[in-house]
């Protein structure tokens, strides 16, 4: 699970750097917006912590994504299971898929109950990722 955390941090760093360069070119710099784009999920009993530092993800989560409770946990787990497998396959094909978008595999075990919050935020990260970077997955990511 720690690999999953490192993946999200690394992905957010890569996208954050690219986003910052675009902002500087456009003359926009809002440190408050960047600070508010950090989403932390932790559970000491399962020994995992997920930190998503993706510019715009927190805004997406609070304004565009369906509210928590809209989807059932089993729905989110099923979606995440297929999305993670497809995502990991893209990581293994760097000549076919941009390695800057798919830098590292996600360690997600469908046999572990991560709880609603993790599954909700992971699914919405896939929705955000597919919308932000115009990526299509075999399993639809709709809101």
Secondary structure, 3 states (H helix, E strand, C coil): CHHHHHHHHHHHHHHHHHHHHHHHHHCCCCHHHHHCCEEEEEECCCCEEEEEECCCHHHHHHHCCCCCCCCCHHHHHHHHHHHHHHHHHHHCCCCCCCCCCCCCCCCCCCCCCCCHHHHHHHHHHHHHHHHHCCCCCCCCCCC
